Amino acid sequence: ETELATQFLDGLARLSAWRGWGIDDPGRIGDRVPTFGLTHRTRPAAEVASLLGEQGLFVWSGHFYAQGLIERLGLAPAGML
């Protein structure tokens, strides 16, 4: 998982319209779980999830039972991917 997580974060860093939430320091990759919360600069999470679903990528959007966190991050009501 560490190698995949590192590769994912490296690729994400090259996509200026995307933001990954959580630990993104390669030296601390072992401190995170292999789940990623993402937001897009211009598109709401539900729209992105729908578009990705049309391409056969199964993701979902929302607050993932962490409504307080989503609110504190300023991502309510759309949440993240």
Sine and cosine of phi, psi and omega as CSV:
sin_phi,cos_phi,sin_psi,cos_psi,sin_omega,cos_omega
0.00,0.00,-0.56,0.83,-0.03,-1.00
-0.88,0.48,-0.71,0.71,0.00,-1.00
-0.90,0.43,-0.68,0.74,0.02,-1.00
-0.92,0.40,-0.66,0.75,0.01,-1.00
-0.89,0.45,-0.66,0.75,0.02,-1.00
-0.90,0.44,-0.70,0.71,0.02,-1.00
-0.89,0.46,-0.67,0.74,0.02,-1.00
-0.88,0.47,-0.75,0.67,-0.02,-1.00
-0.91,0.42,-0.59,0.81,0.07,-1.00
-0.88,0.47,-0.71,0.70,0.02,-1.00
-0.91,0.41,-0.66,0.75,0.00,-1.00
-0.88,0.48,-0.61,0.79,0.00,-1.00
-0.88,0.47,-0.38,0.92,0.00,-1.00
-1.00,0.07,-0.12,0.99,-0.05,-1.00
-0.97,-0.26,0.99,-0.14,-0.15,-0.99
-0.91,0.42,-0.36,0.93,-0.02,-1.00
-0.99,0.12,-0.12,0.99,-0.09,-1.00
-0.93,-0.37,0.53,-0.85,0.12,-0.99
-0.78,-0.63,0.76,-0.65,0.12,-0.99
-0.99,-0.16,0.68,-0.73,-0.03,-1.00
-0.98,-0.20,0.64,-0.77,0.03,-1.00
0.95,-0.33,-0.22,-0.97,-0.05,-1.00
-0.91,0.41,0.82,-0.57,0.04,-1.00
-0.81,-0.59,0.12,0.99,0.05,-1.00
-0.98,0.21,0.88,-0.48,-0.02,-1.00
-0.83,0.56,-0.50,0.87,0.02,-1.00
-0.95,0.31,-0.24,0.97,-0.01,-1.00
-0.90,-0.44,0.28,0.96,-0.08,-1.00
-0.84,0.54,-0.49,0.87,0.03,-1.00
-0.95,0.31,-0.19,0.98,0.00,-1.00
-1.00,0.01,0.00,1.00,-0.04,-1.00
-0.87,-0.49,0.28,-0.96,0.10,-1.00
-1.00,0.03,0.35,-0.94,-0.05,-1.00
-0.99,0.13,0.60,0.80,0.06,-1.00
-0.90,-0.43,0.66,-0.75,-0.08,-1.00
-0.84,-0.55,0.73,-0.68,0.12,-0.99
-0.98,-0.21,0.79,-0.61,-0.08,-1.00
-0.78,-0.62,0.49,-0.87,0.19,-0.98
-0.72,-0.70,0.47,-0.88,0.04,-1.00
-0.96,-0.27,0.59,-0.81,-0.08,-1.00
-0.88,0.48,-0.60,0.80,-0.12,-0.99
-0.87,-0.49,-0.21,0.98,-0.07,-1.00
-0.89,-0.45,0.69,-0.72,0.05,-1.00
-0.92,0.40,0.46,-0.89,-0.08,-1.00
-0.84,0.55,-0.66,0.75,-0.02,-1.00
-0.90,0.45,-0.62,0.79,0.02,-1.00
-0.91,0.41,-0.69,0.72,0.02,-1.00
-0.90,0.44,-0.69,0.73,0.01,-1.00
-0.86,0.50,-0.66,0.75,0.02,-1.00
-0.91,0.42,-0.71,0.70,0.01,-1.00
-0.89,0.46,-0.67,0.74,0.03,-1.00
-0.92,0.39,-0.60,0.80,0.05,-1.00
-0.87,0.49,-0.61,0.79,0.04,-1.00
-0.90,0.43,-0.37,0.93,0.02,-1.00
-1.00,-0.09,0.08,1.00,0.03,-1.00
1.00,0.04,0.21,0.98,0.05,-1.00
-0.98,-0.19,0.87,-0.50,-0.11,-0.99
-1.00,-0.10,0.98,-0.20,0.04,-1.00
-0.76,-0.65,0.17,-0.99,0.09,-1.00
-0.64,-0.77,0.16,-0.99,-0.05,-1.00
-0.74,-0.67,0.29,-0.96,0.06,-1.00
0.67,-0.74,-0.49,-0.87,-0.05,-1.00
-0.96,-0.28,-0.14,0.99,0.10,-0.99
0.80,0.60,0.65,0.76,0.01,-1.00
0.90,0.43,0.37,0.93,0.05,-1.00
-0.81,-0.59,0.79,0.61,-0.08,-1.00
-0.83,0.56,-0.69,0.73,0.01,-1.00
-0.86,0.51,-0.69,0.73,0.02,-1.00
-0.90,0.45,-0.72,0.69,0.00,-1.00
-0.86,0.52,-0.66,0.75,0.04,-1.00
-0.90,0.43,-0.69,0.72,-0.01,-1.00
-0.91,0.42,-0.52,0.85,0.04,-1.00
-0.98,0.19,-0.12,0.99,-0.02,-1.00
0.98,0.22,0.41,0.91,-0.07,-1.00
-0.97,-0.23,0.02,1.00,0.01,-1.00
-0.98,0.21,0.54,-0.84,0.01,1.00
-1.00,-0.01,-0.13,0.99,-0.12,-0.99
-0.92,0.40,-0.56,0.83,-0.05,-1.00
0.97,0.22,-0.52,-0.86,-0.03,-1.00
-0.66,-0.75,0.11,-0.99,0.01,-1.00
-1.00,-0.03,0.00,0.00,0.00,0.00
